[in-house]
Amino acid sequence: MTENGLGHREKVLNMNTMNPNVKRVEYAVRGPIVQRAAQIEKEIKEGVKKPFAEVIKANIGDAHAMGQKPITFFRQVVALCVYPDLLEDDKFPDDAKGRARRILQSCGGGSLGAYSASPGIEVIRQDVAKYIEKRDGGISCNPDNIFLSTGASDAIVTILKLLTSGEGKTRSGVMISIPQYPLYSAALAELAAVQISYYLDEDQCWSLDVSELRRAVEAARKHCKPRALCIINPGNPTGQVQSRQCIEDVIRFVAEEHLFLMADEVYQDNVYAEGCRFHSFKKVLFEMGPEYSNTVELASFHSTSKCYMGECGFRGGYMEVINMDPQVKLQLNKLVSVRLCPPIPGQVLLDLVVNPPQPDEPSYALFVKERNANLAILAEKAKLTEQVFNTVSGIRCNPVQGAMYTFPRITLPEKAIAAAEEKGQAPDMFYCMKLLEETGICLVPGSGFGQRDGTYHFRMTILPATEKLKIVLESSLDLSLLWLIPANHFFDAMGEVELSCLSYVKMYLHACLFPRCSVNGLLLSSSPAGGAVCVTDCVPLLHSHLPLAPITQLALTQVDVWCSQTQQRIVGYYQANACVSDSSPTPCALKIADKIAEQCNNAVLLMIDGGKMSPDYRVPPIVMYERKDNRWTLKDKHTIMLRQWEETREIAGQLLESGDQSLLVDFDSHLDDITRDWTNQKLNAKIAELASPANGNV
């Protein structure tokens, strides 16, 4: 018995009694990956050692959290509205004060703390209407068709509520793109509506084909009543910008199929690709003539959270409804009145977006500068993302034409897919979780957005600061590279090239021993000439800033003699430059490599990338060059892979941590003290003790 005399009672609200529709809701953007990322952040704060210093969240389009600065004018006006006493402060420009006074005069009691009308503050709705008219080239916009909202998401869910009805085969079906933004699938699950999936064409830069819409709607009629079509333009998560022709085709399709059209246009300022342009559905609809503009029912959505503003936390947005049944519009007003009103600060922020500083106002120049800078940075990062991802055959990334995301396709080996199945995870979830645990990079698996069977993707925002974005891109590439190459295989230079644990660790320690110097050395092989190049050992040569030709020639001669005694041969050359950001071959490196190539047809030239020398780096920091047409050229796929790389990396880090790089003797040091052993037998034995048999000499 309990203290109040009652026995144990089942909870009134439990998993059996709760709304079953809620249990079907999934929202990948804030799903298990993000929850684990939050746990890791907490662990780091508590002192738990990780192979990274911080979690980089590239999972969500939260611009300010990623370091984007707010627009000065927007924050000035909001500050003035929140604390009107600042209107007497000379630090604020007159146009900001004038805007704040106008807004406050439209608020109950002159305060942002008062409720507004449920559709939003009247003067702000009027400003939204003027903004739409200007955007669409003068096409009329009635403020009565404008409903302000708590971000665009609130308005989208509101329209979906109106559209949902029926049971069984009469249930409302809503067409959404695959890949899709999970808000749509989550809302449809909660409302017990039917999701009708239509697939974007990845091979055509995620374009929309009307024939696919027809396939989807015809198949859906067998089990539901198709009522609406949702389209996101520019696209989330796919980053495509639909052409005007595509938009016209969609409008004709919804007119023929008698569907309600929902146009999610929250990224309308985020267009980067040359030749692409944003076309609003409303503008195209009215330019197609009365046959469509008088009949097609349309709701379009915009938000303060994206574009150049990135003001996600203010939760400001609007929707415009076109050709809505007057009686349904009354029901819409009733529905929005239930939530009383959208947040007033969000409404204020929205007003500034649609009514920014004008050319004759004092804040105009700074506003334009900040807006253009934000958009220019996003455009640069969109291009960088596409270029970097497409350097590896296992990742395929379409151009990021617009929005704030990329949705690259990844090739996963069977062993990774099998490992995911063992854990009960989707393969791309397994990939993203592995990436998070090993690098601190938080992405969202493509399975959370929908994708064709047998394909795997992830969504990544391009919002992180450029330096952090490079970390995200490289970490994603590294994991893909490690998974794409079987454990006993390597990328090739002139055919196949294998690099032993011994040779890599000695090169690594050589560079670490003389961090401010250029270092170089010779690559050796104990395998016969012809076929694959197997680099089994190396001889560190010099650690000086200037090429010393006599010393180099002496070293080459002595190493050649020693190789003939130990059944080895010189097969290549390595170098690390004094400038860590430079991994390009110097004239000295090219000259020595040429000399080696005279004796070895498939000689190897390896440059150590000093900028990636961290013990935690996921792939060997080595750039490979091959000799073609009497010139050394960078390999297209120039990252070399070692057998048992994880163990090799661990050995290198362990020796460095224990100070054993001091055991390494290069030929330079040997000339200073000829008793020192440039063949490094003592260090070789140390490495052999740590290396497993499978990771010894190739």
N, C-alpha and C positions, 0 to 999 in steps of 0.2 A: 504493500500500500504506500502511496505517496503521502506527504505531510498533510494535504488537504483531504485525505481520506479517499481519494479516487485512485483507481488502478491506472495502469498505463493506457493512454488513449492514442489512437492513430491521429496524426495531423489532419486537420480539415483539408488543408491544401497539400497534396503530395503528388508524386509523379503519375499516379493513377487517376487523380481527380482534376489535375490542372488541364488547361486548354490544350488539346492534342495538337492544334495547329502551331502553337508556340514551339513545341518540341521539334517540329519539322523545320523551324527557322534556322538558317545557317548564314553566317556573315564572316567570310574568310578574312576580310581586311583587318578585323580585330579578333581573329580566331586563335587557335592553339599556338601558332608561331609567335604572335605578339604577346600572348600570355607568358610564354617561356622567355621571351626577350625581357619582359619586366622582371621576371625572377632572376635572370642573369645580372641585370643592372643592380638589383638588390644584393646579390652575392658579391659583386665587385665592390660595392660600398662597404660590405662587411669584411673585406680583405681576402676573399677567396681568389686564388691565383688563376688567371685565365691567360690564354695565348694572345690576348688583345686587351687594349686599354679601355675600350668603350664599346657600347652597342650602337651601331649606326642604323637608324630606322629608315629604310627605304621602302617601307610597306604602304605608306599612306600619303595622300596629297596634302600634307600639312606644311605649307610653305614657311610660315614663321618659325615653327619648331625646327625647321632645317636651316634657319639662319637668315631667311629673307627679311629685309628691313621694311617696316610699314611705310606707307605714303605719308609724308609729313602733314600735308593739308588735312587728310582724313582724321588723323589723330588729334590735330589741333581743334577741329570743329567738335569732335566727340568730347574732348576734354572740356571745352567751353559749355557744351550742353549738359554734361554731367555735373559740372561745378560752375554755375553761371557767374559767380563772383569774379572769375577770371576774365570776364568781359571788360573789366576795368584795368586789366594788365596790359601794358604797352608792348609786351613781348609778342603778342599775337597780331597777325596782319589783319587789316580792316575787312578783307573779303571773308576771312574765316569767321570773324565776329558777326558780319552781316548774315552769313549763312546760318550760324548758330541761333541768332535772334529770330530769324524767319521760322526755323524749326520749332524753337521753344514756344513761339506764339501759337503754334498749331497743336501743342500738347496741353492736356488738361492741367490747369493750375500753373502752366508754364514750366512743368517739371517732367523729366524723363521717368519719374517714378509713377506716373499716372497711366492707367490703361488707355489704349487707343481704340478706335473703331475696329471691329473684328477683321475686316479686310485690310486694315492698315490706315495710317495717317493720311488724310485726304490729300494734303499738299504733296506728299511724297508719291502717292499714286499718280498724281498729275505729272510730276516730274518724270516718273517711269514712262508714262504715255508719250511725253515729248521726246524722251530718249529713243524709244522704239521708232517713232515717226522719223527722227533724224537718221537713225541707223538704216532704216528701210527705204530711204529716199523719198520721204514724204507721204507714204501710205498711212492713212488715218488710223489712229489708235484711241479707243474710248477708255478713259480712266475707270469706268464702271466694269470693264473687262479685266482689270488688274486686281490681283489678290496678293498682298504681301504675305510672306511666309517665314517660318523658322528654317532658313536655308532652303535650297531647292528640294531637298529630300522630303520635307514636310508637305510641300505642295504636290509632289509626285504621289505620295501615299494617299493624300486626300482624293486625287482624281481616281486612283485605283479603287478606293472605297466606293466611289460613285458607280464605277463600272462593274462591280462584283455583284452577281446575282445568280439564281438558278441552282438546280441540283442535278446530279447525275450527268446525262448527256447535254443538259441545258446550262450547266455551269459556265460561267464566263471564262473564256480563254484569252490570254494576253500574249501577243507575240513579242519576244525579247531576243536580242542578238546574242549569239554565242561566238566568242567570249562576251560576257555581260558584266555590268557592275552589280555586285551581289545585293544591293538595295532592292532591285527588282524581284529577284527570285525569293528573297526573304519576305518582302511585303506580300507577294502572291501566296506564299506558303501560309502566312499568318491569316490571310483573308480567305483561305481555302479556294482560291481561284486556280485555274489551270495554266501552267506555263507552257507556251508554244515556242519552241526553240527554232530559230533560223540561224544558219551558220554564215559568218563572214568569210570571205575568200582570202585565206592567208597568202596564197600564191600570187594574188593580185593586190598586195598591200592592204589586206583586210577590207577590200571593197565589198559593197552590197550588190547582189545580183537579184533582180526581181523574180527570175525563174526559181530561185531558192525560196523566196517569199511564197510563191504559188505552191511549191511542193509542201512547205510547212503548213500552210493554211488548209490545203486539201486533206492532208493527213489528219489534222486536228479536228476537222468536222465530224470524224467518226466517233469522237468521245467527248466533245464539248462544243460550245457556241463561241467562235472567235468574235471578239468585241473590239479589240484595240491592237495597235501596233506601236511599240516604243522604239525610238531610235536615238542614239547618243552621237552627237556631232558637234565638234571633234570628238573622237572616240575614246572611251575609257572601258577597258584597259589597253586598247590596241593602238591608240595614237594616230588613227587615220583621219583625214579630212575628206568628207564626201563631196563629189563634184556637183555642180548645178544640175547636170543631166540626171545624175542618180537621184537627186531630190525630186525632180520632176517625175521620174519614174515611180518613186514611192508615193507621191501624191496621187498619181493616176491609179496606182494599185489600191490604195485605201478607198478611193472613190468608187472603183469597180466592185470591191469586196464589201463596201459599206462598213468600214472600220473607223473607229475613233483614233486620231493620230496624236501621239505624245512625243514632243521634240525636246529632248534634254540638251540644252545649248549652253551649259555653264562654262565651257571652255572657249567661247566664241572669240576671245582676244588672243588665244594661244594657238596661233598658226605660224609655222616656221618654214615649211618647205617651199622652195621656189616653185611657182606655178600653182600653188594651192591658195584658196581663198575661202573665207567663211561666207556662206549664203544662209540667211535665216529661212526657215520653212515658211514663215508668214509672208515674207517678201516674195518668195518664189510662188507661193500659192496665189497671191493676188495678181502677180504678173502673168499667170496662166489664164486669167480671165474669169468672168462670172460663172462659167460652168463648174468651176472648182471653188472659187473664192466665196460663192454663195451657199455652198453645200457641205464641203469638207469640214468636219468638226476637228478642231485643233486646240491643244493646250501646249504652250511652250514655256520653258523654265530657264531661269537664270539665277545667279548666286553671287554673293560677295566673297565666297570662299576660294575662288580660283582666279584665273587670268593673271593680271599683274598685281592684284590686290592681296590675295592669299589670306584674307581676314576670316579664317574658318571659325574662330571662337565667337565672333559676333552673331553668327547664325542669322544672317540676313539673306533674303531671297524674294523672288516674285514669280508668279505665273500669269500669263495672259491667255484667256479663253476666247475662242473664235467660233461662231455659229453654234453655240451651246443652246439647247432647248431652254426657253425662258423659265419654265417650271423647274427644270433641273438646276438652273442657275439659282433659283430661290433656295433649293435644297442645299446647294453648295454654300450659300451664305449662312444657312442654319448650321451646317457642319463645321465651318470655320469659327462660328460664334461659340461653339462648345469649348474650344481651347482659349476663349476670351480674346487674345490678340497675340501677334508675334512679339518677340522681345523688342522693346523700344530702341535700345542702342543699336540693334541690328538694322532696324528700319532707318535710323539716322545714317548709319554707314552706307546702306544701300542708296540713300538719297545723294550722297556725295559721289558714289560711283556713277550714277546716271546724270548727275549735274555737277561735274568737276569744275575747277577754275577755268575761266574763259580768258582768251588772249589779252583782254584789256584789264585783267585783274592782277594784283601784285604776286599772287601765289602761282600764277600760271607757269612761269619758266621752270621753277623748281619741280612742280608737279609733272611736267612733260619730261624733264630730265630723269626723274625717279621712275616714272612709268616705263619709258623707253629702255632704261638700264635694266630693269627687272626682266622685260621681255627679251632683250638682247642676250642676257646671260642664259635664259632658258633655251633660246635658240642655239647658242653655242653648245650647251650641254646635250641637247637633243642630237646634234650632229656628232658630238664626241661619243655618245652612247652607241649609236649605230656603227660608227667606224671601229670602235674597240671590239664590240661583240662579234663583228663579222671577220675578225682576224683568225678565228678558230673554226675549223670545219664542224665541230660538234655543237656550235651555237649559231642559230640563224636569226637575224634581227631585221625586220622590215624598217624602212625609214620612219623616224618619229616625225610625222608631218605636223602634228599639233597635240594639244592637251599637255599632260604632265607625266606620261608614263610610256614605258616600252613593254612589250609582251613577247620576249624572244622565245624561240623554240629550242629546246635542248634535246640532245641525243643521249640516252642513258643506256649503259651496257646491261646485259642480262643479269649480271651479278648484283647490280644496284637494284634492279626491279625485283629480283628474288629476295634481297635483303629487306626491301620495303614491304613485300608481302608477308614476310615473317613477323614484322612489327605491326601488321595490320594497317599500314599507311599507304596512301597513294604514292607512286614513285616520285612525283615532283614535290610532294610534301616531305618525303624522306630526304630529297636533295636539299630543300630549303632549311630543314631542321639541322642537317649536317653542316650546312654553310653557317648557320647561326651559332652552333656549338663550337665550331672550329675557328671562325673568323669574327664573330660578333655582328655579322651582316644580317639584317632582318628583311627578308623579301616575302612575297605571298605566292604560294604555289598556284599554277594555272588551273588546277582542278577546282579551286575555289571560285573560278570565274566561268568554268565550262570550257571544253575543248573537244575536238574530234577524238574519237576512240583511237588509242595507240599513239597519240601525240602528247608531248609534255612541254610545259611552259612555266614561266614565272612572270609575275608582274613586278616591275621596279619603277619607282618614281625617279624622275631626273632632278628632283629638288635639292638634294644635298649639295653643300658647298663643293666647288669644283675639286678641291683636293680630296675631300671625303668621297665624292662620286668616283674618282679614279680608284680609290681603295675598293669601293663596292664593285666596280667593273673588273678590276684585276682579280679580286677574290673569287668572283663568280667564274671567271675564266679558269683560274687555277683549279678549282674543284672539278670543273668540266674536263680539263686536261687530264687530271689524275684518274678520273673515272673512265675516260675514253680509251686510255692506253692500258692494255693488260699488264699484269705485274711483271712479266718477263720480256716486255717489248719497249721500244724507245722510238722517239722521233728520229728521223734520219737526216743526214746531211747529204753526202754523196753516196747514196745507198743507205744502209743501216749503220748507226753509230751507237756503240754501247759504252757507257762510262761507269767505271767501278767505284765502289765506296772509297777505296784507298785513294784514287786519283782525285776525286772531288774533295774529300776532306782536306787533303794537302793543299789543293788550290785555295780552298776557303780559308784555311789557317794562314797561308802565305799572305793573302790580302788583309787579313785581320792583324797580322803581326806588324805590318807596315801601313797603317791606315792613311797616312798622308803622302804616300809615295806611289809611283807607278810600279807594279810588280809584273813579272812575266816568268814563263817557264816552258819546258818542253813536255809534250805528251808522248807516252810510250805505249807500246803494245807488245805482248808476248805471242800474239797469234800470227800465223803466216800471212804473207802478202796476198792480196786478192780477196774478194768477198767483203764482208762487213768489217768496219773498223772497230776494233775492240780496244778501248783505252784502258789499260790495266794499271798504269802508274804514271807519275809525273816527276819531273826534276825541276824544282824551283830555281830560277836563274838569278835575276837581278831585282833590286828594290831601289833604283835610283830614278831621278827625274829625267836624266838625259841618256840617250842611247850611247853605250860605250862599245863601239864596233870591235876593237881588239879583244875586249873581255868576252863579248858575245861569241866571237869566232873561237876563242880558246875553249869556252864552255861547250860549244857544239862539238868540237873535236874530242874533248875528254868524255863527254856523254856518249858519243858515237863509239868510242873504244870500249867503254864500260858496257854498252848495250851488246856489242859483239861477244863479250865475255859471258853475259847473262842471258843470251838468246832473246834479246828484245830489240826493237827497232823504233826509231823516232817517227811518229805518225802525225804530229801536229804541234801546235803552239797555243799557249793561252796568255792572256794579259788582262790586268785590271788597271784602269787609268787612275791617276791621282784625283781627278775630279769625279766624284761619285755619280754625278748626273750624266756623265759621258761614257757610253759603252761602245763608241765607234773605234775601229782600228786606227792606230797611229801609223805614220809612214814606216816607223821602225818595225811595228808588228807585221805590216804587209811585206816588208822586205825579208824578214826572217821566215814568214810563212811561205813566201815564194821560194826561198832557198830549200825549205823542207819539201815543198811540192815537186822540186826537181828530182828528188829521190823516191817520193811516195805519191803515186798517181791520185789517190783519194785522201790527201792530207786534210787535216781538220784545223780550223782556226776558231777558237772559242774566246769570246770576250766576257769577262765577269761583270755583271751589272751591279756596281757598288751601291746603287740606290735601293737594291732589294736584298741586301746582305743580312737581314734579320734572321736569327735562327728559327723564327716562327714562319718564315716565308714558305708558301705552300708548294712552289715548284722551284727547281734549281735556278738560281739567278744567273743564267748563262745565255748569251746570245751567240748563235752559230752562223758562220759564214762558209760559203762553198765557192770553189774556184770554177768559174765559167768563162770561156773565151778569154783566158789569160787575165781574168779579173776576179777579185774576191767580192762576192755579192751576198747580201743578207738573205738567209733562207726565209721563204714565205712563212713557213711554220717553224719559227726559229727557237722555240723553247725546247731544250733537251730534257729527256726524262731518264731517270736512273731506276734500275731495279731496286726494290725495297727502299724507295726514297724516304719514307717516314723514318726508318731506322737510320739511314745515312744522315739525315738532317739532325736526328737526335744525337748521334755520335759526334758530329761537328760541334753542336751546341755544348755537349758535355765536356769535350776537350777544351773548348774556348773558356768555359766557366771555370775549369780547374787550372787554367793558365798553361796548358800543355802546348799552346802555340809556340812557347819559348823553346820547345824541343826542335822546332823546324829549323833547318839550316839551308839557306839558298847559296848559290855559287858565289854571290857577292860576299856573304859572310865567311865562306870557306877561304876566299882569297885574303881576308883580313886575318884569319887564323887557320892555317892549313891543316891543323889537327882536327878540325870540325868536319863531320861526315856529311857531304852534300847528297849522298844517296839516302840519308835519313833512315837508316836501318832501325834505330831505337824507336823513332816515331812510328815507323811501319809496324813494328811489333805491338806497339800500344793500340793502334787502330785494329790490328788483327784480333787482339784480345776482346775488343768490344763488338766486332762485327760477327754476325752469324755466318755459318758456312755458305749459306745461299747468297750472302752479300759480300763475299770476299772478291778475289780477283775474278774478272769475267773470263 
